[in-house]
């Protein structure tokens, strides 16, 4: 892992993909294989490495997730539960 310039958010080295984005996909039911299919620039090993980083730094990543969450009232009702 490395850090995104400016925000300091952890990203997968050599990409612009954040650990947060991997965790968010996993938390809604994507498998690691699904994640790689959707983000083909990543390897399965990188996805597992991101998840491992998350479990070792859970509070930090959870904070990035919360800071990037869009409040429900700002989401149009037609897409809110997609």
MMTF fields as JSON, N, C-alpha, C and O atoms, coordinates in Angstrom:
{
  "mmtfVersion": "1.0.0",
  "mmtfProducer": "UNKNOWN",
  "numBonds": 327,
  "numAtoms": 328,
  "numGroups": 82,
  "numChains": 1,
  "numModels": 1,
  "chainsPerModel": [1],
  "groupsPerChain": [82],
  "chainIdList": ["A"],
  "bondAtomList": [4, 2, 8, 6, 12, 10, 16, 14, 20, 18, 24, 22, 28, 26, 32, 30, 36, 34, 40, 38, 44, 42, 48, 46, 52, 50, 56, 54, 60, 58, 64, 62, 68, 66, 72, 70, 76, 74, 80, 78, 84, 82, 88, 86, 92, 90, 96, 94, 100, 98, 104, 102, 108, 106, 112, 110, 116, 114, 120, 118, 124, 122, 128, 126, 132, 130, 136, 134, 140, 138, 144, 142, 148, 146, 152, 150, 156, 154, 160, 158, 164, 162, 168, 166, 172, 170, 176, 174, 180, 178, 184, 182, 188, 186, 192, 190, 196, 194, 200, 198, 204, 202, 208, 206, 212, 210, 216, 214, 220, 218, 224, 222, 228, 226, 232, 230, 236, 234, 240, 238, 244, 242, 248, 246, 252, 250, 256, 254, 260, 258, 264, 262, 268, 266, 272, 270, 276, 274, 280, 278, 284, 282, 288, 286, 292, 290, 296, 294, 300, 298, 304, 302, 308, 306, 312, 310, 316, 314, 320, 318, 324, 322],
  "bondOrderList": [1, 1, 1, 1, 1, 1, 1, 1, 1, 1, 1, 1, 1, 1, 1, 1, 1, 1, 1, 1, 1, 1, 1, 1, 1, 1, 1, 1, 1, 1, 1, 1, 1, 1, 1, 1, 1, 1, 1, 1, 1, 1, 1, 1, 1, 1, 1, 1, 1, 1, 1, 1, 1, 1, 1, 1, 1, 1, 1, 1, 1, 1, 1, 1, 1, 1, 1, 1, 1, 1, 1, 1, 1, 1, 1, 1, 1, 1, 1, 1, 1],
  "groupList": [{"groupName": "UNK", "atomNameList": ["N", "CA", "C", "O"], "elementList": ["N", "C", "C", "O"], "formalChargeList": [0, 0, 0, 0], "bondAtomList": [1, 0, 2, 1, 3, 2], "bondOrderList": [1, 1, 2], "singleLetterCode": "X", "chemCompType": "L-PEPTIDE LINKING"}],
  "groupTypeList": [0, 0, 0, 0, 0, 0, 0, 0, 0, 0, 0, 0, 0, 0, 0, 0, 0, 0, 0, 0, 0, 0, 0, 0, 0, 0, 0, 0, 0, 0, 0, 0, 0, 0, 0, 0, 0, 0, 0, 0, 0, 0, 0, 0, 0, 0, 0, 0, 0, 0, 0, 0, 0, 0, 0, 0, 0, 0, 0, 0, 0, 0, 0, 0, 0, 0, 0, 0, 0, 0, 0, 0, 0, 0, 0, 0, 0, 0, 0, 0, 0, 0],
  "groupIdList": [1, 2, 3, 4, 5, 6, 7, 8, 9, 10, 11, 12, 13, 14, 15, 16, 17, 18, 19, 20, 21, 22, 23, 24, 25, 26, 27, 28, 29, 30, 31, 32, 33, 34, 35, 36, 37, 38, 39, 40, 41, 42, 43, 44, 45, 46, 47, 48, 49, 50, 51, 52, 53, 54, 55, 56, 57, 58, 59, 60, 61, 62, 63, 64, 65, 66, 67, 68, 69, 70, 71, 72, 73, 74, 75, 76, 77, 78, 79, 80, 81, 82],
  "secStructList": [7, 3, 3, 7, 6, 6, 6, 7, 7, 3, 3, 7, 6, 6, 1, 1, 7, 5, 2, 2, 2, 2, 2, 2, 2, 2, 2, 6, 6, 7, 7, 2, 2, 2, 2, 2, 2, 2, 1, 6, 6, 1, 7, 2, 2, 2, 2, 2, 2, 2, 2, 2, 2, 2, 2, 2, 1, 2, 2, 2, 2, 2, 2, 2, 2, 2, 2, 6, 7, 7, 7, 4, 4, 4, 1, 7, 6, 6, 6, 6, 6, 7],
  "xCoordList": [0.843, 0.0, 0.893, 2.049, 0.308, 0.96, -0.119, -1.256, 0.207, -0.761, -1.069, -0.19, -2.329, -2.769, -2.281, -2.447, -1.68, -1.224, -2.408, -3.482, -2.204, -3.265, -4.068, -4.032, -4.797, -5.678, -4.966, -5.382, -3.903, -3.211, -3.936, -3.552, -4.985, -5.764, -4.935, -4.275, -4.962, -4.223, -4.778, -5.984, -3.869, -4.237, -3.332, -2.266, -3.777, -2.983, -1.83, -2.033, -0.627, 0.58, 0.521, 0.161, 0.881, 0.899, -0.455, -0.592, -1.465, -2.815, -3.343, -2.673, -4.537, -5.241, -6.429, -7.324, -6.439, -7.547, -7.329, -6.309, -8.304, -8.177, -8.55, -9.353, -7.948, -8.335, -9.813, -10.544, -10.25, -11.655, -12.581, -13.599, -12.249, -13.144, -13.242, -14.304, -12.158, -12.183, -13.066, -13.908, -12.873, -13.649, -15.133, -15.969, -15.467, -16.879, -17.526, -18.675, -16.818, -17.361, -17.55, -18.588, -16.544, -16.613, -17.77, -18.461, -17.98, -19.017, -20.433, -21.367, -20.615, -21.954, -22.103, -23.066, -21.143, -21.305, -20.462, -20.565, -19.627, -18.743, -17.705, -17.181, -17.409, -16.316, -15.017, -15.053, -13.875, -12.612, -12.537, -12.009, -13.068, -13.074, -13.961, -13.614, -15.106, -15.981, -15.25, -15.359, -14.514, -13.796, -12.77, -12.648, -12.036, -11.035, -11.709, -11.183, -12.863, -13.587, -14.006, -13.96, -14.41, -14.838, -13.693, -13.842, -12.556, -11.36, -10.201, -9.309, -10.207, -9.248, -7.78, -6.897, -7.514, -6.123, -5.542, -4.338, -6.396, -5.947, -5.792, -6.452, -4.903, -4.778, -5.542, -5.857, -5.83, -6.493, -5.631, -6.152, -4.323, -3.411, -3.514, -3.466, -3.656, -3.787, -5.082, -5.104, -6.153, -7.426, -7.282, -7.721, -6.678, -6.483, -5.53, -5.713, -4.523, -3.599, -4.339, -4.097, -5.236, -6.031, -6.92, -7.049, -7.535, -8.388, -7.561, -7.997, -6.383, -5.492, -5.102, -5.087, -4.788, -4.453, -5.63, -5.447, -6.825, -8.023, -8.12, -8.323, -7.98, -8.126, -7.016, -7.22, -5.852, -4.766, -4.924, -4.29, -5.759, -5.92, -7.392, -7.747, -8.241, -9.691, -10.21, -11.005, -9.783, -10.29, -9.968, -10.808, -8.763, -8.364, -9.219, -9.719, -9.386, -10.153, -11.626, -12.279, -12.158, -13.553, -13.774, -14.839, -12.771, -12.866, -12.93, -13.723, -12.108, -12.168, -13.522, -14.067, -14.065, -15.389, -16.439, -17.258, -16.419, -17.415, -17.275, -18.276, -16.038, -15.822, -16.259, -16.553, -16.303, -16.678, -18.11, -18.546, -18.836, -20.224, -21.112, -20.973, -22.011, -22.975, -24.215, -24.801, -24.626, -25.817, -27.051, -27.231, -27.892, -29.091, -29.954, -30.518, -30.061, -30.941, -30.427, -31.179, -29.169, -28.618, -28.717, -28.388, -29.171, -29.296, -30.729, -31.672, -30.892, -32.229, -32.941, -32.34, -34.211, -34.951, -34.95, -34.988, -34.908, -34.963, -33.707, -33.737, -32.611, -31.376, -30.907, -29.887, -31.616, -31.201, -30.977, -30.029, -31.819, -31.721, -31.206, -31.517, -30.439, -29.889, -28.757, -28.171],
  "yCoordList": [-1.171, 0.0, 1.241, 1.219, 2.295, 3.596, 4.616, 4.233, 5.881, 6.923, 7.836, 8.176, 8.224, 9.17, 10.561, 10.995, 11.244, 12.606, 13.484, 13.375, 14.338, 15.261, 14.724, 15.282, 13.638, 13.114, 12.144, 11.969, 11.516, 10.519, 9.184, 8.294, 9.05, 7.808, 6.654, 6.811, 5.491, 4.333, 3.847, 3.668, 3.64, 3.127, 1.941, 1.769, 1.138, 0.0, 0.534, 1.27, 0.155, 0.669, 0.454, -0.623, 1.501, 1.438, 1.674, 1.569, 1.994, 2.262, 3.519, 4.118, 3.9, 4.972, 4.395, 5.135, 3.088, 2.406, 2.409, 1.932, 2.955, 3.04, 1.726, 0.947, 1.505, 0.365, 0.506, -0.484, 1.722, 1.992, 1.457, 0.841, 1.68, 1.229, -0.293, -0.834, -0.981, -2.448, -2.904, -3.786, -2.305, -2.674, -2.41, -3.224, -1.285, -0.968, -1.986, -2.373, -2.417, -3.439, -4.765, -5.414, -5.147, -6.392, -6.35, -7.35, -5.192, -5.085, -5.192, -5.464, -4.982, -5.135, -6.465, -6.673, -7.354, -8.708, -9.122, -10.258, -8.221, -8.609, -9.596, -9.417, -10.618, -11.524, -10.906, -10.009, -11.369, -10.867, -11.056, -10.203, -12.179, -12.429, -11.42, -10.965, -11.071, -10.043, -8.706, -7.994, -8.383, -7.108, -7.05, -6.032, -8.139, -8.186, -8.096, -7.452, -8.732, -8.626, -7.178, -6.715, -6.476, -5.089, -4.099, -3.01, -4.479, -3.625, -4.453, -4.853, -4.71, -5.657, -5.237, -6.032, -4.009, -3.595, -4.144, -4.038, -4.732, -5.32, -6.826, -7.469, -7.371, -8.825, -9.286, -8.492, -10.563, -11.13, -10.924, -10.645, -11.062, -10.848, -9.421, -9.215, -8.439, -7.048, -6.833, -6.08, -7.483, -7.359, -7.947, -7.334, -9.118, -9.725, -8.895, -8.792, -8.308, -7.438, -6.212, -5.788, -5.648, -4.5, -4.886, -4.125, -6.067, -6.521, -6.774, -6.457, -7.336, -7.553, -6.215, -6.074, -5.239, -3.902, -3.333, -2.726, -3.531, -3.045, -3.632, -2.895, -4.939, -5.559, -5.144, -5.14, -4.798, -4.301, -2.823, -2.343, -2.093, -0.639, -0.25, 0.767, -1.068, -0.942, 0.45, 1.025, 0.988, 2.292, 3.388, 4.242, 3.362, 4.376, 4.28, 5.294, 3.076, 2.912, 3.206, 3.83, 2.765, 3.07, 4.583, 5.072, 5.32, 6.782, 7.353, 8.256, 6.837, 7.283, 6.943, 7.733, 5.778, 5.393, 6.385, 6.856, 6.701, 7.624, 9.022, 9.664, 9.493, 10.832, 10.94, 12.036, 9.822, 9.827, 9.379, 9.277, 9.113, 8.662, 9.822, 10.94, 9.551, 10.563, 10.423, 9.343, 11.495, 11.414, 10.987, 11.407, 10.158, 9.636, 10.734, 10.559, 11.865, 12.927, 13.567, 14.263, 13.342, 13.881, 12.898, 13.239, 11.677, 10.654, 10.633, 10.56, 10.696, 10.685, 9.387, 8.314, 9.469, 8.276, 7.13, 5.964, 7.438, 6.368, 5.497, 4.386, 5.983, 5.193, 4.85, 4.18, 5.287, 5.124, 3.665, 3.371, 2.753, 1.352, 0.417, -0.774, 0.941, 0.094, -0.747, -1.521],
  "zCoordList": [0.0, 0.0, 0.0, 0.423, -0.484, -0.465, -0.114, 0.163, -0.121, 0.256, -0.918, -1.711, -1.014, -2.04, -1.645, -0.505, -2.606, -2.323, -1.962, -2.553, -1.003, -0.582, 0.576, 1.672, 0.345, 1.398, 2.328, 3.473, 1.855, 2.661, 2.722, 3.482, 1.919, 1.935, 1.372, 0.345, 2.039, 1.533, 0.19, 0.026, -0.759, -2.08, -2.409, -1.818, -3.354, -3.804, -4.64, -5.606, -4.258, -4.911, -6.422, -6.899, -7.162, -8.615, -9.261, -10.48, -8.44, -8.954, -8.273, -7.431, -8.649, -7.94, -7.172, -6.763, -6.977, -6.312, -4.805, -4.308, -4.091, -2.638, -1.967, -2.48, -0.812, 0.026, 0.366, 0.391, 0.625, 0.944, -0.134, 0.181, -1.399, -2.47, -2.518, -2.828, -2.217, -2.169, -1.013, -1.181, 0.155, 1.344, 1.129, 1.521, 0.514, 0.275, -0.659, -0.445, -1.674, -2.579, -1.835, -1.956, -1.075, -0.303, 0.697, 0.893, 1.327, 2.367, 1.812, 2.567, 0.502, -0.08, -0.822, -1.56, -0.615, -1.125, -2.311, -2.774, -2.816, -3.914, -3.39, -2.291, -4.154, -3.809, -4.32, -5.163, -3.825, -4.382, -5.897, -6.61, -6.384, -7.829, -8.564, -9.653, -7.967, -8.547, -8.643, -9.641, -7.603, -7.564, -8.693, -9.375, -8.889, -9.967, -11.335, -12.243, -11.486, -12.764, -13.032, -14.172, -11.988, -12.143, -12.23, -12.784, -11.684, -11.701, -12.263, -11.515, -13.562, -14.142, -14.08, -14.403, -13.671, -13.494, -12.195, -11.959, -11.346, -10.086, -10.22, -11.036, -9.399, -9.302, -8.067, -7.18, -8.026, -6.859, -5.613, -4.533, -5.766, -4.639, -4.105, -2.892, -4.988, -4.547, -3.772, -2.798, -4.194, -3.477, -2.074, -1.101, -1.963, -0.646, 0.21, 1.423, -0.414, 0.317, 0.86, 1.991, 0.054, 0.504, 1.68, 2.639, 1.61, 2.717, 3.977, 5.084, 3.809, 4.944, 5.577, 6.799, 4.724, 5.217, 6.003, 7.059, 5.487, 6.176, 7.577, 8.542, 7.699, 9.015, 9.975, 11.188, 9.45, 10.298, 10.645, 11.585, 9.903, 10.065, 9.99, 9.394, 10.599, 10.462, 10.836, 10.093, 11.955, 12.404, 11.386, 11.1, 10.848, 9.862, 8.591, 8.102, 8.064, 6.823, 7.068, 6.231, 8.207, 8.535, 8.597, 8.219, 9.071, 9.104, 7.679, 7.415, 6.765, 5.366, 4.749, 3.979, 5.081, 4.571, 5.051, 4.261, 6.325, 6.887, 6.284, 5.966, 6.127, 5.57, 4.113, 3.636, 3.408, 1.994, 1.756, 0.61, 2.817, 2.7, 2.268, 2.764, 1.353, 0.912, 1.786, 1.849, 2.463, 3.319, 2.52, 1.377, 3.124, 2.457, 1.857, 0.777, 2.545, 2.049, 0.754, 0.072, 0.415, -0.826, -1.994, -3.13, -1.706, -2.747, -3.255, -2.466, -4.554, -5.145, -4.765, -4.833, -4.366, -3.932, -4.947, -4.553, -6.231, -7.24, -7.262, -7.792, -6.697, -6.682, -5.275, -5.11, -4.29, -2.9, -2.506, -1.778, -2.966, -2.533, -3.62, -3.616, -4.528, -5.603, -5.089, -5.845]
}
